[in-house]
Amino acid sequence: MTDHVIVVDLGYGDAGKGTVVDWLCATRDVRVVVRFNGGAQAGHNVVLADGRHHTFAQFGSGTLRGVPTHLSRHVVVDPLALSAEAEQLVRLGVPDPYGLITVDRDALLATPYHAEAGRRRERARGEERHGSCGMGVGETMAYWLEHGAMAPRAGDPPGVLTRKLRVLREALGVEGPPVEDCVAVYRAFAERVRLVGSSFVQRLVSAGPVVFEGAQGVLLDEDWGFDPHTTWSTTTFRNAEELLDGVGAMRLGVLRTYTTRHGPGPLVTEDPTLELPERHNAAGPWQGPFRAGHFDAVAHRYAADAAGGVDALALTHLDVPVSRMCVAYDPPVSFERDMERTGRMMRARPVYEEGVSDWGAAVSYVMGAPVWIESHGPTAESKRGLSALLPDPR
């Protein structure tokens, strides 16, 4: 197997991608973590053995190990949020976070204007909210699709960026900070980070092991998720494989021993009586409530198929006392990509297998892929690699 690994969530997000990436960086000579989708709405929790905890948004989840981050052209970059995250990392003992990050100059920029427009749109939906993190990532993608070259990018010179932001603010019709203030912040951002071209990832890949860290989950994918409760992002392996440009990588799918999601949308196995420890997940003003249900093998198999298959699995939250697995839906659900797909999921009822105890074996069986990593807690020390897909130096 290749030394490169692509980490993708096979659920609705929050399965533990950050802690898996941290383990990979703790046990291997990872040269860089490449982010390949999403933006500042990511929330990847990493806890070190000494108790330090950080929720990674744009920096890669290997940062506390000193592993650099590259934000690829598929990431929506938010310089204001990145600055706040860098300050948090300094307080956690990372002396120069900006020295650990490179940014593709073609990456789209999220602005306060995008964020306000997105929040306004979500508020207007009232009880029919789609679900949003309120960071403007979806609005940034929508604006780019409509306006093309006028969408602000990380590498825009100040004069070009000023013109683009004025057009943007007028087109969205929102209030916000003066354009000149935004430009000043973005200029400072461009001076702190290293802006690079599209061939940079190929150079990284040729230099040593790279971990590609995905955001959100396949069941939220813009094409494969359940409209309208989806993200404006490709959450499968596709973007990472495009960046690899023919170089092989392990396709690693991440799952919990139970299935969760934030906010509205299908969750067939939802069980309000479940009382599960969620130290790092809570209801948000834009995302909505954090919801939990039993392991949904039907949905996760669909996610793996939609993503083109997986080579191996990482199974997290094995320390949580759960024992029920959904193995079928009643009535059965067709995942045909049509307008009725979401409705079929909302009407489905779970058929359970009870008394699951050997979760690694059970998940490997229903998913048709080996469980490589088992996680019994939030730290790297609480994980172990089971198979020889990649050598485990410990």
N, C-alpha and C positions, 0 to 999 in steps of 0.2 A: 504494500500500500504506500501511497504518497505520504510525505510528511505534512502536507497542507491539509487543513481541516476547515470545512464550512459548517457553521453552527446555525441551525434553523429550528424554530419552535413549531411543533406539529399540532398546536392547539390554537387557542385564542390569545396567546401571549402569557407572560408571567410564569412560564414553566421552569425558569432557572437558567436561562442562557448566560447571564452574567457570571454566576457561580461556576458554570461549566468552563467558560473561557478562562476564568481565574485559575481553575485547576490545571488546565492545559498549559497556562503560562508558568504555573508553579512547578510543574513536573517535566517540562520540556524547554529546550532552547528556542523559544518562539522569538522570531526576529521582530515581528510587528503584528498588530491587530488591525485589520481592515474592516471598516464599517461599510456596508454595501446597500443599505436601504434606510428609509425612515428619516428621522431628524431628532430634534431636541425633546420629542415626546417619549422617547425610550426611558425605561426605568429599570435598569439592570443592577440588582443588589449584589454587592460583594462584601463579605465579612472576613477579616483576617483573624488568625489565631490570637493576636494580641488585643482583639476587641474592636479594632478600627472598622468602621462601616461606611460605605459610600454607595449612593444610588447613581450609577453612571447613566448619563443621557447622551452626550456626544463623544466624550473620551471613551476609548476602549476599556473593557473590563480587566485588562492586564496592567493598567496604569500604576496601581499600587505596588506592582512587582517591578516597575521601571521599564515595562514593555511599551514601545512607542505606538501611536495610533495614526492611521491614515484615514481621512474622510474622503471617500471616493466621489466620483461625479454623480453617483446615484443617491447621495445623501443631501438632504435639505439642511443647510448650515445656518444656525442662528448665532451670530457673533455675540449678541447681548447675553444669551443663555450660556454660551461657552465661557464668557468672561466670569460669570457668577460661579460656574462649575470649577473653573481654574482656581478661584479664590478658596473654594471649599477644599480642593485638593492640597493647596498650600497648607491649610490648617491641619490636614491629615499627615503632613510630613513630606509631601512631594515638592521639592524645592523650586523646580522650574517646569510647570506643566506645559507651557507653550513650547518649550524645547523638546517636548515629546510628541508633537503633533504636526502633521502635514495635511494640506487641504488641496484637493484638485481645484484648479482655478475655474473649471466649468461647473462646479457645484452651484445649485440654485441657492439664493439667500432668502431666508424667512425674515420678515420685518414686523415691527409692531402694527403696521397697517394690515398685513395679512392676518395677524392674530385677532385684531378687532373685527375685521370683516367675517372671519370664521365664527367667532363667538356670537356676533349679531345674527348670522344665518342660523346658528343652532338655537338661539333664544327664540327666534321667530317660529320654530317648529313646535314649540310648546311641549305637549305631551307626546308628540311624535318625533322626539329627538332621535337622531341616528347614532349618537355616541361620538364624542370628540375629546381630545386632550386639551383643547383650547390654546394650542401653541401655534396655530396658523400653518401647519404643514400641508394639510389638504388644500387650503386656500392658495398656498404657494404653487402647488402642482396645478390647480385649476387655472390660475392666472397664466402660468407658463403655457398650458395647452391652448389658451385663447389668444395670448399675445406674443408667444414665440420669443423672438430675439429681444423684445423689450423687457423680458423678465430679468431682474437683477441677478448677477452671478458673483461668486467670490472674487474673481480676478478682474472685475471691472475697474478701470481707472476712475479717480474721483469725479472728473467731469462727466463721464458717461454714467456713472452711478447716480450722480445728482439729477441728471435728466430723467433717468429711468424711475427714480423714486418719486419725482414730481408727477410724472404720468401715472404711476401706480396709485399714488394717494388720490388723485383726482378720479381715476377709473373706479376705484373701490368706494369712493365717497365716504371716507371715514375720517375721524379725528385722530390725532396722535402727535408725537413729538415733531418739532420742526425738522424738515428734510436735512437742513444743514447739520443739526445735532446728530442725526443718524449717520450721515456721511463721515463726520468726525470719528464716531465710534468705529465705523467699518474701516476707516483708514488706519486707526490704531490697531485693529484686529489684523489687517493685512501686513502691518509692520512686525507684529509679534509672531505670527505663524509663518511657516514656509509654504508658499503657494507653488504647486508643481503641475506638470502637464499629464496628459492621458497615458503616456508610456511609463509612468513612474511605478505603477503596480507590477508591470512585467519585470522591472529591475528588482523590486522587492522580492518577488517570487523566485527569481533566479539566485538570490543571495542566501536563502535559507528558509526554514519553516515559517509559514504564515497562517494565522488563524483569521478566518473571515467571520465576523460577528454580525448575525442578523438581528433585526428588531421586529417586535410584534409577533404574529403567528400566522401560519398558512391559512387557518380558518377565518382570518381577517383580510386575506389577499384581495387586491382590487379586481382580479379576474375570477378567483376560485372561492372567495368568501360568499357570504349570504347577504345580498343587497337588501336594504341600504346600509347595513351595519358592517361596513368594510372600511379599510384604510386606503388612502391614495398612495399605495406603495406596493411594490412587488416583494412579497415576503418569502417566496420560494428560493431555491438555489440559483435561479436564473441569472440575476445580476452578478453574483459572485463568479459564476462560470463564464460569463461574458468578460469579466475583468481578468480571469485566468487565461483566457485566449488559447484554449486547447491544452493547457497544463492540467494534469489530473489532481484531484483533491478528494479526501474522504467526505462523504455527505452524511453529517451527523444530525439526527433528529432528536430534539429534547422533549421529554414528557414528564409530567408529574404522575404520582400514583392516584391522583384525583384530578378532575377537569375543572377549570375555572375560566371566568371571563370578567372583564370590567364593562359595566353599562348594559344597554339594551341589546336584544338580539337573541338568537336561538341558544339554548343550553339545555339539551334534552334531558340530561341526568341531574338537573338542579335539585338540590335537597336542602331546604331552609333549616332542617333540623340538624344538619351537620355542624358541629362545633369544632372548628379546626384552627390551629394557631397560625395567624397571619401577621407577623411582626412588621412586615414591610409593605403590606397592601391594605388599603382602606378605601372608603368611598371618596370620590373627588367631585368638586363642583361642576366639572365638565364631563368627566368620564362616567359619573354615576356610581352606583354601588358595586362593590366587589362581590361576585357571586361564585358559589362553589357547588359542585356536584360530584357524583361518582365517576370513576374512570370510564370514558366513552370510547370503547374500542372501535365502534362504527365510524365516528367522526374522525378519529385519529388515523385509521386506515385510509379513509378518504383523503385526508391531508397528505399522507405519504404518497399516495397515488398521484394526487394533483401536483405534487412537487417533483414527480418523476422518479420516485423511489429513494430509499436511504440505504447506506452501507452499514450503518450501526446506529444504536440508540444510546442516549444518556437518560437515565431514570432518576428523578429527584424526589425528595420528600418521602423517602423510605422510612423515616423515623415517625411518620404520622400514622396513627392506628386506623387504617381503613381496610375493608375486606370485600368490597362489592365492585363488580365490573359489568358494565353494559356490553353485551355481546350481540344484540340485535335490536331493531326497532319494530314496534307494532303500531300502525302498519309499516311494512318495509318502505324505505325512502329511496327514491331515484334521485341521484345527484346530477341529473341533466341540467345543463346551464340554460335555464329558462326563467321566466318571471315567477313561476310557482315554486322554485326551489326553497326559498326562505319559508314560505307558507307550509310546505311539506315538513320542514324541520320543526317548525313551531307546533305542529299537530302531533308529531311523533311521540311515542311513549317508550321508555326503555324496557328491555328484557334483560334481567340480571342473572349473572352467575354469582352465587354467594360463597363466602368462606375462602376468598383468595388469600393465601399466606405467602407463597413464594412468588413475589411480584416480578422479580427478574425473569423467571421462567415463563410466567403467564403472559407478560407483555411481549417477550420475544416471540412466543407462539402466535399470539393474535396479530402481531405486527409483521411477522415473517422476516425479522431482522434481529441480529444478535444485540443484546444489551452489553455495551462496552464499559460504560461508566455507571456505577451505582453511587448515589449520594444519600447519606444518612444525616445531613446537617448542612449548615450554610458555609462552613469553611472548607478549604482544600483538604485539610487533614481528615475530614469526615467523608471523603470520597475514595473510591478505588477503581482501578481499571481491571476488567475481568478477562478480556480476551486478548489475543495477540495481534489484533488488527494493527495496532501500533505498539512498539515495545514500551513497557512501563518501567522507567529506570528505578522505581522504588521497589 
